[in-house]
Amino acid sequence: MTETESDKFGVYKMDYRQLVEAFSWEDVIHTFDWNPRERFNAAHECCDRWAEGSNRIAVYWEDEAGNREQYTYAQLKDKSDRFANALKSLGVKKGDRVAALLGKDMALIITVLAAWKIGAIYVPLFTAFGPQAIEYRLQAAQCKVLVTNREQANKLGDVKAEVQLILTDRDGSHWDRLHFASLLENAQPEHETEPTTLDDALAIQFTSGTTGLPKGAIWGHKLIISVYPYTRYALGVERDDVFFGGADPGWAYGLINSIFAPMSFGVPIVVYKGPLEPAKFYELMERYEVTNFTYAPTAYRLMMAQGEELVKRYQFKIKRFSSAGEPLNAEVIRFFKQNFGLEIHDHYGATETAMTVNNFHAVTMEIRPGSMGFPTPGYRVALLREDGREVDLGQTGQIAVDSTAFPFSFYGYWQDPQKTSEKFVGKWFFTGDLARQDEDGYFWFQGRADDIISSAGYRIGPFEVESSLLEHPAVAEAAVIGKPDVVKGEVVKAYVVLTNGYVGNAALAKELSEFVKSRLSKHEYPREVEFVKALPKTPSGKIQRFVLRQQENS
């Protein structure tokens, strides 16, 4: 780390424009151990560099049953070195794909580091996937090895994929399988990390897109450099932090931003394998003296729903709250401000582009509830029409990222050049997300490009309407779509999941419509409200509005 960049730690609260002007990728490059222009390996930068000559804690691990483990970076280096040698003994080589179908297990972290150390490409899998979803990804990525456990292995009976199975646990029915602990125990302890380059493939992350088969987004090892400004300035990671990210490692934010990005800073992280329970999360924050916490809005809404009395039972050292995955609603921000004295900072990114628009902990900026914030330093972000021209200030456009800028570390979709090319207009990568920018430079999320509602000439983003509905105490969740209308083209229709104690009826539907109408423009309120027990969602928890549109049009 250069002296200049080192001095920035703890010297927070500069103006955003000052940060952008002072930011230099050259300075960032010098914070890493290896010279990225010669060689760069994520496993070395996220683990090995912090292991030499210290007992620096890497991971505090705990599960639902109360089992606890603690790993230093030195211990992680030893285990990942051994498992790298074990993978080599099974014939895995540079460029091969290694998958893990595990939850928040230490075996997953060790597997990822080991795969990277031999130059293999990691393929994340989500434990809620069924056999068909697992089979598709294993086959599409042509995975050579799958690390999993008995529970997940039971899904694989009819899966047609030529893959070597490594179990992290076993019983009599699986004695013929390779075993993770045995492989570690019998492997050679020393391993020399493959001197990969920035452009060598790091992982294939299959997207949770709302339409079509999932696409395998390829990241290069450069991703660990690309996420530096997000980790440093948006999350606000400091040397003395204890970092707790709750997202699942089967998805991009959980794998990179909750685990390996903070590890690349050498800080300890908390990994909890268990359900989302506010009391447990508060307990973990207290026990491990967590200073930096990030999770999805769903978690924050659940924590808010448990009320302020639960918060008062614990002693916290928390300094920063962050949120990502979908836009955060204003009432949640207010709850945390009132009860913790801290504002949750909302962050935006995409699987292919990393985190590109954020509210930054490291600068003096007003947090405007519902706003995405400003572009990440070092990134070039624009709001564009379909033809690649920029929209006027205040108008809605698609969020696009300049692929020629240094941090762009997306190398296309795995074996799908056509789908890759469809995402670009010239040098711009189109995210599929819509936003507008106000006169102060703040970005405001407006929905997916295919979620936009066109009513009587107005373009209506669903999120603002949904956020307004969520302000009403009767509403637990809401999704908004455009319903075909002869006169207006489309009118706004809301699907609402009620909180306990409320009954859906015509009177409440009218009340909710009037509630939104009184807060937003007259053309934006829902003309129709339908009460449902649950909303359709992707495995990562994003609302699938296209399913509701299909139901409406059927």
C-alpha positions as CSV (number, residue, x, y, z in Angstrom):
1,M,0.0,0.0,0.0
2,T,1.4,3.4,-0.9
3,E,1.8,6.0,1.7
4,T,-0.8,8.2,0.0
5,E,-3.5,5.5,0.0
6,S,-2.5,4.3,3.5
7,D,-3.0,7.8,4.8
8,K,-6.6,7.9,3.4
9,F,-7.6,5.2,5.9
10,G,-9.6,6.9,8.7
11,V,-9.4,10.3,6.9
12,Y,-13.0,10.3,5.9
13,K,-15.6,12.8,4.9
14,M,-14.1,14.5,2.0
15,D,-16.5,15.9,-0.6
16,Y,-17.6,13.4,-3.4
17,R,-16.2,15.7,-6.1
18,Q,-12.9,15.9,-4.2
19,L,-12.8,12.1,-4.0
20,V,-13.4,11.7,-7.8
21,E,-10.7,14.3,-8.6
22,A,-8.2,12.7,-6.2
23,F,-9.0,9.1,-7.3
24,S,-6.4,7.2,-9.3
25,W,-6.3,3.6,-10.5
26,E,-2.6,3.9,-10.3
27,D,-2.8,4.5,-6.6
28,V,-5.2,1.5,-6.2
29,I,-2.9,-0.8,-8.1
30,H,-0.1,0.0,-5.7
31,T,-2.2,-1.2,-2.7
32,F,-2.0,-4.8,-3.9
33,D,0.9,-7.1,-3.2
34,W,1.7,-8.4,-6.6
35,N,2.3,-6.1,-9.5
36,P,-0.9,-6.5,-11.5
37,R,0.9,-5.6,-14.8
38,E,3.0,-8.7,-14.4
39,R,0.7,-11.2,-12.6
40,F,-2.4,-11.1,-10.4
41,N,-4.2,-13.8,-8.5
42,A,-7.2,-13.1,-6.3
43,A,-6.4,-15.9,-3.9
44,H,-3.0,-14.4,-3.1
45,E,-4.5,-10.9,-2.7
46,C,-7.5,-12.1,-0.6
47,C,-5.6,-14.5,1.6
48,D,-1.9,-15.3,1.3
49,R,-0.6,-11.8,1.4
50,W,-2.1,-11.4,4.9
51,A,-0.9,-14.8,6.2
52,E,2.8,-14.2,6.5
53,G,4.1,-13.6,10.0
54,S,0.9,-12.8,11.8
55,N,-2.1,-14.3,13.5
56,R,-4.5,-12.0,11.7
57,I,-8.1,-13.2,12.0
58,A,-9.8,-13.9,8.6
59,V,-13.1,-15.5,9.5
60,Y,-15.4,-15.7,12.6
61,W,-17.7,-18.6,11.6
62,E,-20.9,-19.6,13.4
63,D,-23.9,-21.8,12.6
64,E,-27.5,-21.9,13.7
65,A,-26.7,-24.6,16.3
66,G,-24.2,-22.4,18.0
67,N,-21.0,-24.1,16.7
68,R,-18.2,-21.6,16.4
69,E,-14.9,-21.6,14.6
70,Q,-12.2,-19.0,14.1
71,Y,-9.7,-19.0,11.2
72,T,-6.6,-16.9,10.7
73,Y,-5.4,-16.0,7.3
74,A,-2.4,-18.4,7.9
75,Q,-4.8,-21.2,8.5
76,L,-6.8,-20.4,5.4
77,K,-3.6,-20.3,3.4
78,D,-2.6,-23.7,4.6
79,K,-6.0,-25.3,4.0
80,S,-6.4,-23.8,0.5
81,D,-2.8,-24.7,-0.4
82,R,-3.6,-28.3,0.5
83,F,-6.9,-28.4,-1.3
84,A,-5.3,-26.8,-4.4
85,N,-2.9,-29.8,-4.4
86,A,-5.9,-32.1,-3.9
87,L,-7.7,-30.7,-6.9
88,K,-4.6,-31.1,-9.0
89,S,-4.4,-34.7,-7.9
90,L,-7.9,-35.1,-9.4
91,G,-6.7,-33.7,-12.7
92,V,-8.0,-30.1,-12.3
93,K,-5.8,-27.6,-14.1
94,K,-5.8,-24.0,-15.1
95,G,-9.0,-23.0,-17.0
96,D,-11.1,-26.0,-15.6
97,R,-14.3,-25.2,-13.8
98,V,-14.8,-26.0,-10.2
99,A,-18.3,-25.6,-8.6
100,A,-19.5,-25.6,-5.0
101,L,-23.0,-26.3,-3.9
102,L,-22.7,-25.2,-0.3
103,G,-24.1,-22.6,2.0
104,K,-22.0,-20.4,4.2
105,D,-19.5,-23.1,4.9
106,M,-15.8,-22.8,5.5
107,A,-15.3,-25.5,2.9
108,L,-16.8,-23.1,0.3
109,I,-14.2,-20.4,1.1
110,I,-11.4,-22.9,1.0
111,T,-12.6,-24.4,-2.3
112,V,-12.8,-21.0,-4.0
113,L,-9.3,-20.0,-2.8
114,A,-7.9,-23.4,-3.9
115,A,-9.5,-23.1,-7.3
116,W,-8.1,-19.7,-7.9
117,K,-4.7,-20.8,-6.8
118,I,-4.4,-23.3,-9.6
119,G,-6.0,-20.9,-12.1
120,A,-9.3,-22.8,-12.2
121,I,-12.6,-21.0,-12.7
122,Y,-15.0,-21.0,-9.8
123,V,-18.8,-21.6,-10.5
124,P,-21.1,-20.5,-7.6
125,L,-24.3,-22.5,-7.1
126,F,-27.2,-21.6,-4.8
127,T,-28.4,-24.2,-2.3
128,A,-32.0,-23.5,-3.0
129,F,-31.6,-24.7,-6.6
130,G,-33.5,-27.8,-7.6
131,P,-32.0,-30.5,-9.8
132,Q,-32.8,-28.9,-13.1
133,A,-31.2,-25.6,-12.2
134,I,-28.1,-27.4,-10.9
135,E,-27.8,-29.6,-13.9
136,Y,-28.1,-26.7,-16.3
137,R,-25.2,-24.8,-14.7
138,L,-23.0,-27.8,-14.3
139,Q,-23.5,-28.8,-17.9
140,A,-23.3,-25.3,-19.3
141,A,-20.0,-24.5,-17.6
142,Q,-18.7,-28.1,-18.1
143,C,-17.7,-28.3,-14.5
144,K,-15.0,-30.9,-13.6
145,V,-15.5,-30.9,-9.9
146,L,-18.5,-30.3,-7.6
147,V,-17.9,-29.8,-3.8
148,T,-21.1,-30.3,-1.8
149,N,-22.7,-32.1,1.1
150,R,-25.0,-35.0,1.6
151,E,-28.2,-32.9,1.7
152,Q,-27.4,-31.3,-1.6
153,A,-26.0,-34.4,-3.1
154,N,-29.4,-36.1,-2.7
155,K,-30.7,-33.7,-5.4
156,L,-28.3,-35.1,-7.9
157,G,-29.7,-38.5,-8.6
158,D,-31.1,-37.7,-12.0
159,V,-28.6,-34.9,-12.9
160,K,-26.8,-35.7,-16.1
161,A,-23.4,-34.0,-15.7
162,E,-20.0,-35.5,-15.8
163,V,-18.5,-34.1,-12.7
164,Q,-16.4,-35.5,-9.8
165,L,-18.3,-35.2,-6.6
166,I,-16.5,-34.2,-3.3
167,L,-18.5,-34.4,-0.2
168,T,-17.9,-32.3,2.9
169,D,-19.7,-34.9,5.0
170,R,-20.7,-38.5,4.4
171,D,-22.5,-41.6,5.6
172,G,-22.7,-45.2,4.6
173,S,-24.5,-44.5,1.4
174,H,-21.7,-42.2,0.2
175,W,-18.5,-44.1,1.0
176,D,-17.6,-44.4,-2.6
177,R,-17.4,-40.6,-2.9
178,L,-14.4,-38.4,-2.4
179,H,-14.3,-36.7,1.0
180,F,-13.2,-33.1,1.6
181,A,-11.5,-33.6,4.9
182,S,-9.7,-36.7,3.7
183,L,-8.4,-34.9,0.7
184,L,-7.1,-32.0,2.9
185,E,-5.5,-34.4,5.3
186,N,-3.6,-36.3,2.7
187,A,-2.6,-33.5,0.4
188,Q,0.8,-31.9,0.3
189,P,1.0,-28.7,2.4
190,E,3.0,-26.5,0.1
191,H,1.6,-25.0,-3.1
192,E,2.8,-22.3,-5.5
193,T,0.0,-20.1,-6.7
194,E,-0.5,-19.9,-10.4
195,P,0.7,-16.5,-11.7
196,T,-2.5,-15.6,-13.5
197,T,-3.1,-12.3,-15.1
198,L,-5.8,-9.6,-14.7
199,D,-7.6,-11.0,-17.7
200,D,-7.6,-14.7,-16.7
201,A,-11.1,-15.9,-15.8
202,L,-11.9,-15.9,-12.1
203,A,-15.5,-17.1,-12.0
204,I,-18.6,-17.8,-14.0
205,Q,-21.6,-16.3,-12.2
206,F,-24.9,-17.3,-13.7
207,T,-27.3,-14.4,-13.6
208,S,-30.7,-14.5,-12.0
209,G,-32.4,-12.8,-14.9
210,T,-36.1,-12.4,-15.2
211,T,-36.5,-14.0,-18.6
212,G,-34.8,-16.7,-20.5
213,L,-32.2,-19.2,-19.4
214,P,-29.5,-17.9,-17.0
215,K,-26.4,-16.6,-18.6
216,G,-22.9,-17.3,-17.3
217,A,-21.1,-14.0,-16.7
218,I,-17.4,-14.4,-16.8
219,W,-15.3,-12.3,-14.5
220,G,-11.5,-11.8,-14.7
221,H,-9.1,-11.7,-11.7
222,K,-9.2,-8.0,-12.3
223,L,-12.5,-7.9,-10.5
224,I,-10.7,-7.8,-7.1
225,I,-9.1,-4.5,-8.2
226,S,-12.3,-3.3,-9.8
227,V,-14.3,-3.6,-6.5
228,Y,-11.6,-1.7,-4.5
229,P,-13.3,1.7,-4.7
230,Y,-16.6,0.3,-3.8
231,T,-15.2,-1.6,-0.8
232,R,-13.0,1.3,0.3
233,Y,-15.3,4.3,-0.3
234,A,-18.9,3.0,-0.5
235,L,-18.8,0.3,2.2
236,G,-16.2,2.4,3.9
237,V,-14.0,-0.6,5.0
238,E,-11.2,0.5,7.4
239,R,-8.3,-1.4,8.9
240,D,-9.9,-2.0,12.3
241,D,-13.3,-3.1,10.9
242,V,-15.0,-6.4,11.7
243,F,-17.1,-6.9,8.6
244,F,-20.4,-8.8,8.4
245,G,-22.1,-9.4,5.0
246,G,-25.2,-11.5,5.1
247,A,-25.8,-12.2,1.4
248,D,-25.6,-15.8,0.2
249,P,-22.3,-16.8,-1.6
250,G,-24.3,-18.4,-4.4
251,W,-24.7,-14.9,-5.8
252,A,-22.3,-12.2,-6.8
253,Y,-22.8,-9.8,-3.8
254,G,-22.5,-12.6,-1.3
255,L,-19.4,-14.2,-2.9
256,I,-17.4,-11.1,-3.7
257,N,-18.7,-8.1,-1.7
258,S,-19.5,-10.0,1.5
259,I,-16.5,-12.3,1.6
260,F,-13.6,-11.8,-0.8
261,A,-13.6,-8.0,-1.2
262,P,-13.3,-7.3,2.5
263,M,-10.7,-10.1,2.8
264,S,-8.6,-8.4,0.2
265,F,-8.3,-5.6,2.8
266,G,-7.1,-8.1,5.4
267,V,-10.0,-7.5,7.8
268,P,-11.9,-10.2,9.7
269,I,-15.3,-11.2,8.4
270,V,-18.2,-12.8,10.1
271,V,-19.9,-15.7,8.3
272,Y,-23.2,-17.0,9.8
273,K,-24.7,-20.2,8.5
274,G,-28.3,-19.9,9.6
275,P,-31.7,-18.3,8.8
276,L,-32.3,-14.6,8.7
277,E,-33.4,-13.9,12.3
278,P,-33.0,-10.3,13.6
279,A,-32.3,-11.4,17.2
280,K,-29.5,-13.7,16.0
281,F,-28.0,-11.0,13.8
282,Y,-28.0,-8.5,16.7
283,E,-26.4,-11.2,18.9
284,L,-23.6,-11.8,16.3
285,M,-23.0,-8.1,15.9
286,E,-22.6,-7.8,19.7
287,R,-20.4,-10.9,20.1
288,Y,-18.0,-10.2,17.3
289,E,-18.1,-6.4,17.8
290,V,-19.1,-5.9,14.2
291,T,-18.4,-2.4,12.9
292,N,-19.5,-2.8,9.2
293,F,-22.7,-4.5,8.1
294,T,-24.2,-5.1,4.7
295,Y,-27.3,-7.0,3.6
296,A,-30.3,-6.8,1.3
297,P,-33.4,-4.7,2.0
298,T,-35.4,-7.8,2.9
299,A,-33.1,-8.2,6.0
300,Y,-33.4,-4.6,7.0
301,R,-37.2,-4.7,6.6
302,L,-37.4,-7.8,8.8
303,M,-35.1,-6.2,11.4
304,M,-37.3,-3.1,11.4
305,A,-40.5,-5.3,11.8
306,Q,-39.1,-6.7,15.0
307,G,-39.2,-3.2,16.5
308,E,-37.0,-0.9,18.6
309,E,-37.4,-2.9,21.8
310,L,-35.3,-5.7,20.4
311,V,-32.5,-3.3,19.4
312,K,-32.3,-2.0,23.0
313,R,-31.3,-5.4,24.3
314,Y,-27.9,-5.4,22.6
315,Q,-24.7,-3.3,22.8
316,F,-23.3,-2.4,19.4
317,K,-20.1,-1.1,18.0
318,I,-21.5,-0.7,14.5
319,K,-20.3,2.3,12.5
320,R,-21.7,1.6,9.0
321,F,-24.8,0.0,7.5
322,S,-25.0,-0.7,3.7
323,S,-27.7,-2.3,1.5
324,A,-27.7,-3.8,-2.0
325,G,-29.7,-6.0,-4.2
326,E,-32.8,-3.8,-4.8
327,P,-33.6,-0.2,-3.8
328,L,-34.1,0.5,-0.1
329,N,-37.3,2.0,1.1
330,A,-37.4,5.3,3.0
331,E,-39.1,4.1,6.1
332,V,-36.4,1.5,6.7
333,I,-33.7,4.2,6.5
334,R,-35.6,6.2,9.1
335,F,-35.9,3.3,11.5
336,F,-32.2,2.7,11.5
337,K,-31.4,6.4,11.8
338,Q,-33.7,6.7,14.9
339,N,-32.5,3.5,16.6
340,F,-28.8,3.3,15.7
341,G,-28.1,6.9,14.8
342,L,-26.8,5.7,11.5
343,E,-28.2,5.9,8.0
344,I,-28.2,2.8,5.7
345,H,-26.3,3.6,2.6
346,D,-28.0,2.2,-0.5
347,H,-25.7,0.7,-3.2
348,Y,-26.4,-0.4,-6.8
349,G,-24.6,-2.8,-9.1
350,A,-25.1,-5.6,-11.6
351,T,-23.5,-9.0,-12.0
352,E,-21.6,-8.0,-15.0
353,T,-20.4,-4.5,-13.9
354,A,-19.8,-4.8,-10.1
355,M,-21.0,-1.9,-7.9
356,T,-21.3,1.2,-10.0
357,V,-23.6,3.7,-8.3
358,N,-23.6,4.2,-4.5
359,N,-24.1,6.3,-1.4
360,F,-20.6,6.6,0.0
361,H,-19.7,6.2,3.6
362,A,-16.3,7.9,2.9
363,V,-17.7,11.2,1.8
364,T,-19.8,14.0,3.1
365,M,-23.0,13.5,1.2
366,E,-26.7,13.9,2.0
367,I,-28.5,10.6,2.0
368,R,-31.7,11.0,0.1
369,P,-34.0,8.1,0.8
370,G,-34.7,6.2,-2.4
371,S,-31.6,7.5,-4.2
372,M,-28.9,5.3,-5.5
373,G,-26.3,8.0,-5.0
374,F,-23.4,8.8,-7.3
375,P,-21.2,6.8,-9.7
376,T,-18.2,4.8,-8.2
377,P,-14.9,6.7,-8.6
378,G,-13.0,5.3,-11.6
379,Y,-16.2,4.2,-13.4
380,R,-17.9,5.9,-16.3
381,V,-21.6,5.6,-16.0
382,A,-24.3,7.2,-18.3
383,L,-28.1,7.1,-18.7
384,L,-28.7,6.2,-22.4
385,R,-31.5,5.7,-24.9
386,E,-31.7,2.4,-26.8
387,D,-29.6,4.0,-29.6
388,G,-26.8,4.9,-27.3
389,R,-27.5,8.6,-27.0
390,E,-27.7,10.2,-23.5
391,V,-31.0,11.3,-22.2
392,D,-31.7,14.8,-21.0
393,L,-31.2,15.6,-17.3
394,G,-34.2,14.4,-15.3
395,Q,-35.3,11.9,-18.0
396,T,-35.3,8.2,-17.5
397,G,-32.6,6.2,-19.3
398,Q,-30.9,2.8,-19.1
399,I,-27.9,2.6,-16.8
400,A,-24.9,1.9,-19.0
401,V,-21.2,1.4,-18.1
402,D,-18.2,2.2,-20.3
403,S,-16.5,-1.1,-21.2
404,T,-13.3,0.6,-22.2
405,A,-12.6,2.1,-18.8
406,F,-10.1,0.2,-16.6
407,P,-12.4,-1.3,-14.0
408,F,-14.6,-3.2,-16.5
409,S,-13.9,-6.8,-15.7
410,F,-16.8,-8.6,-17.5
411,Y,-15.5,-10.9,-20.2
412,G,-18.7,-11.9,-21.9
413,Y,-21.2,-14.7,-21.3
414,W,-19.8,-18.2,-21.2
415,Q,-19.9,-19.7,-24.8
416,D,-22.6,-17.2,-25.8
417,P,-21.2,-14.4,-28.0
418,Q,-24.6,-13.5,-29.3
419,K,-26.1,-12.8,-25.9
420,T,-22.9,-10.9,-25.1
421,S,-23.1,-8.6,-28.1
422,E,-26.8,-7.9,-27.4
423,K,-25.8,-6.1,-24.2
424,F,-23.5,-3.6,-25.9
425,V,-24.2,-0.4,-27.9
426,G,-20.7,0.7,-29.0
427,K,-18.5,0.8,-25.9
428,W,-21.5,0.9,-23.5
429,F,-22.7,-2.1,-21.6
430,F,-26.4,-1.8,-21.0
431,T,-27.4,-3.1,-17.6
432,G,-31.2,-3.4,-18.3
433,D,-31.9,-1.1,-15.3
434,L,-33.5,2.3,-15.6
435,A,-32.7,5.4,-13.7
436,R,-32.9,9.2,-13.8
437,Q,-30.5,11.8,-12.5
438,D,-31.5,14.9,-10.7
439,E,-29.9,18.4,-11.0
440,D,-27.6,17.6,-8.0
441,G,-26.2,14.4,-9.7
442,Y,-28.1,11.9,-7.6
443,F,-29.3,8.8,-9.5
444,W,-32.8,7.4,-8.8
445,F,-33.7,3.8,-9.7
446,Q,-36.8,3.6,-11.9
447,G,-37.1,-0.2,-12.5
448,R,-36.0,-2.7,-15.0
449,A,-36.1,-1.7,-18.7
450,D,-38.9,-4.2,-19.3
451,D,-40.8,-3.2,-16.1
452,I,-41.4,0.4,-17.2
453,I,-45.1,1.4,-17.4
454,S,-46.3,3.6,-20.2
455,S,-49.6,5.3,-19.2
456,A,-51.1,8.2,-21.3
457,G,-47.6,9.2,-22.4
458,Y,-46.1,9.0,-19.0
459,R,-43.2,6.6,-18.3
460,I,-43.7,5.2,-14.8
461,G,-41.0,3.3,-12.9
462,P,-42.6,0.7,-10.5
463,F,-40.2,1.2,-7.6
464,E,-41.5,4.6,-6.6
465,V,-45.1,3.4,-6.5
466,E,-44.0,0.3,-4.6
467,S,-42.0,2.3,-2.1
468,S,-45.1,4.5,-1.5
469,L,-47.3,1.5,-0.9
470,L,-44.7,0.1,1.6
471,E,-45.2,3.3,3.7
472,H,-48.7,2.0,4.6
473,P,-48.8,-0.2,7.7
474,A,-51.0,-2.7,6.0
475,V,-48.4,-3.5,3.2
476,A,-45.6,-6.1,3.8
477,E,-44.6,-6.4,0.1
478,A,-45.7,-4.8,-3.1
479,A,-45.1,-5.2,-6.8
480,V,-46.4,-2.9,-9.5
481,I,-46.9,-3.6,-13.2
482,G,-48.7,-2.0,-16.2
483,K,-52.1,-3.4,-17.0
484,P,-53.3,-3.0,-20.6
485,D,-55.9,-0.2,-21.0
486,V,-57.7,0.8,-24.1
487,V,-57.6,4.5,-23.4
488,K,-54.3,5.0,-21.6
489,G,-52.3,2.1,-23.1
490,E,-51.5,0.9,-19.6
491,V,-52.6,1.7,-16.0
492,V,-50.8,1.0,-12.8
493,K,-51.8,-2.2,-11.0
494,A,-50.4,-3.2,-7.7
495,Y,-50.1,-6.7,-6.2
496,V,-49.9,-6.5,-2.4
497,V,-48.9,-8.9,0.4
498,L,-50.5,-7.7,3.6
499,T,-49.0,-7.6,7.1
500,N,-50.6,-9.7,9.8
501,G,-53.9,-8.4,11.1
502,Y,-55.1,-6.8,7.9
503,V,-57.8,-8.3,5.6
504,G,-57.8,-7.5,1.8
505,N,-61.0,-6.0,0.7
506,A,-62.4,-3.3,-1.6
507,A,-62.2,-0.7,1.1
508,L,-58.5,-1.4,1.8
509,A,-57.8,-1.4,-1.9
510,K,-59.3,2.0,-2.3
511,E,-57.5,3.3,0.8
512,L,-54.1,2.1,-0.6
513,S,-54.8,3.7,-4.0
514,E,-55.7,7.0,-2.3
515,F,-52.7,6.7,0.0
516,V,-50.3,6.5,-3.0
517,K,-52.3,9.2,-5.0
518,S,-51.8,11.6,-2.1
519,R,-48.0,11.1,-2.1
520,L,-47.1,10.7,-5.8
521,S,-48.3,12.2,-9.1
522,K,-51.9,11.6,-10.0
523,H,-50.9,9.5,-13.0
524,E,-48.8,7.1,-10.8
525,Y,-51.2,5.7,-8.3
526,P,-52.5,2.2,-8.7
527,R,-55.9,2.1,-10.3
528,E,-56.3,-1.5,-9.3
529,V,-55.0,-3.4,-6.2
530,E,-54.9,-7.2,-5.9
531,F,-54.1,-8.9,-2.7
532,V,-51.9,-12.0,-2.9
533,K,-50.2,-14.3,-0.4
534,A,-46.8,-14.1,-2.0
535,L,-45.0,-12.4,-4.9
536,P,-43.1,-14.4,-7.6
537,K,-39.3,-14.0,-7.1
538,T,-36.0,-15.2,-8.4
539,P,-33.9,-17.5,-6.2
540,S,-31.9,-14.4,-5.1
541,G,-35.1,-12.7,-4.0
542,K,-35.8,-10.2,-6.8
543,I,-39.4,-9.7,-7.7
544,Q,-40.3,-11.1,-11.1
545,R,-42.8,-8.6,-12.4
546,F,-42.8,-10.3,-15.8
547,V,-44.6,-13.2,-14.2
548,L,-47.3,-10.9,-12.9
549,R,-47.6,-9.3,-16.4
550,Q,-48.0,-12.8,-17.9
551,Q,-50.7,-13.6,-15.4
552,E,-52.5,-10.4,-16.2
553,N,-52.4,-10.9,-19.9
554,S,-53.4,-14.6,-19.9
